[in-house]
Amino acid sequence: MIGLFSAERRLRREVTTVQAMIGMYCRAHHGGGAGPCAECRELLQYAGQRIARCPFGADKPTCVNCPVHCYVPAMRERVRVVMRYAGPRMAWRHPILALFHLFDGRRSAPPLKRRS
């Protein structure tokens, strides 16, 4: 059971959750058939980069609980719109991801290590 909550798996799960949310939003708003449209692919790529480069690394909290906002304002707004649409629908479309995201959301941000 511990393997389900490991830091590496949690980060992969977070990317998968964002991918599912963007996919749901794109299908509903852009008619994305075989995959997300170019605009949504750009957002997914950006979100993946931000997750990978998070200063908290493996101890990363969910973005809503993070004291460091690493998204540029325009992208943060785009992700917010996607999550506002897809968040309530996650329990029906992806219940396991929604449950894990709920658990992960209860994590607080660890103290940020200062660079020397």
Secondary structure, 3 states (H helix, E strand, C coil): CHHHHCHHHHHHHHHHHHHHHHHHHHHHHCCCCCCCCHHHHHHHHHHHHHHHCCCCHHHCCCHHHCCCCCCCHHHHHHHHHHHHHHHHHHHHHCHHHHHHHHHHHCCCCCCCCCCC
